[in-house]
Amino acid sequence: MKEQISFNEYQKQAFDLISEDGRKDMILNGVLGLTGEAGECADIVKKNRFQGHELDKDHLKDELGDVLWYIAETASGLGITLEEVAQYNLDKLHKRFHGNHFNKEDSINRKE
């Protein structure tokens, strides 16, 4: 098994794979790519749920990797790290749900 890398190391390596044109506007290229790849994830699950296909976990894993790559590109365009994004998100959710678990009441009555 390969050694796992940190989000920030992933982001550094992913940066090297951004096309020359993509680097001209990493935020726009990133969010457009993200929507396309998220759509591919949705299509895999839709086919499983509504069209009788087996859930292709390997294909979904592949598409999730593409989603992550575009998130990394967008974060790079914003000048922030993936680890900052991850920590910010967890802090927001812990504050919203007053602890470590989702609950319906906090979700319905959340303060933005």
C-alpha positions in Angstrom: 0.0 0.0 0.0 1.3 3.5 -0.9 2.1 5.9 1.9 -0.7 8.5 2.3 0.0 12.1 1.7 -1.4 15.2 3.3 -4.0 17.4 1.7 -1.4 20.1 1.3 1.1 17.8 -0.4 -1.7 16.6 -2.7 -2.5 20.2 -3.6 1.2 20.9 -4.4 1.4 17.9 -6.7 -2.0 18.6 -8.3 -0.8 22.2 -9.0 1.9 20.9 -11.3 -0.8 19.2 -13.4 -2.8 22.3 -14.2 -2.7 23.2 -17.8 -1.2 26.5 -19.0 -4.6 27.8 -19.9 -6.1 26.6 -16.6 -3.5 28.5 -14.7 -4.7 31.8 -16.3 -7.9 31.6 -14.2 -7.6 28.7 -11.7 -10.8 29.8 -9.9 -13.0 29.7 -13.0 -11.4 26.6 -14.4 -11.6 24.9 -11.0 -15.3 25.6 -10.3 -16.3 24.7 -13.9 -14.3 21.5 -13.7 -15.8 20.8 -10.2 -19.4 21.0 -11.5 -18.6 18.7 -14.4 -17.0 16.1 -12.2 -19.7 16.3 -9.5 -22.2 15.7 -12.3 -20.4 12.6 -13.3 -20.5 11.4 -9.6 -24.3 12.1 -9.6 -24.8 10.2 -12.8 -23.1 7.1 -11.4 -25.4 7.1 -8.4 -28.4 8.0 -10.5 -27.8 5.0 -12.8 -27.5 2.8 -9.7 -30.6 4.1 -8.0 -33.0 4.6 -10.9 -31.7 2.5 -13.8 -30.8 -0.8 -12.3 -27.0 -0.5 -12.7 -24.6 -2.0 -10.1 -23.0 0.8 -8.1 -19.5 1.1 -9.7 -17.5 2.0 -6.6 -14.2 2.1 -8.5 -15.7 4.5 -11.1 -17.2 6.7 -8.3 -13.8 6.7 -6.5 -12.2 7.8 -9.8 -14.6 10.7 -10.2 -14.3 11.7 -6.6 -10.6 12.0 -7.2 -11.3 14.3 -10.1 -13.6 16.4 -7.8 -10.8 16.6 -5.3 -8.4 17.7 -8.0 -10.6 20.6 -9.0 -11.2 21.6 -5.4 -7.4 21.7 -5.0 -7.1 23.9 -8.1 -9.8 26.3 -6.9 -8.2 26.5 -3.5 -4.8 27.3 -5.2 -6.5 30.0 -7.2 -7.8 31.5 -3.9 -4.3 31.3 -2.4 -5.5 28.9 0.4 -4.6 25.3 1.3 -6.8 22.3 1.2 -6.1 21.8 4.9 -7.4 25.4 5.6 -10.6 24.5 3.7 -11.0 21.3 5.6 -10.4 22.9 9.0 -12.7 25.8 8.2 -15.5 23.4 7.2 -15.2 21.3 10.3 -15.1 24.4 12.5 -18.3 25.7 10.8 -20.1 22.3 11.2 -19.1 21.9 14.9 -20.4 25.4 15.6 -23.6 24.7 13.7 -24.3 21.4 15.3 -23.1 22.4 18.8 -20.7 19.4 19.0 -19.8 16.4 17.1 -23.1 15.0 15.8 -25.7 16.0 13.2 -29.1 16.7 14.7 -32.3 17.7 12.9 -33.1 20.7 15.2 -29.8 22.4 14.6 -30.0 21.8 10.9 -33.5 23.3 10.6 -32.8 26.3 12.9 -29.3 27.0 11.9 -27.8 30.5 12.0 -25.7 31.4 9.0 
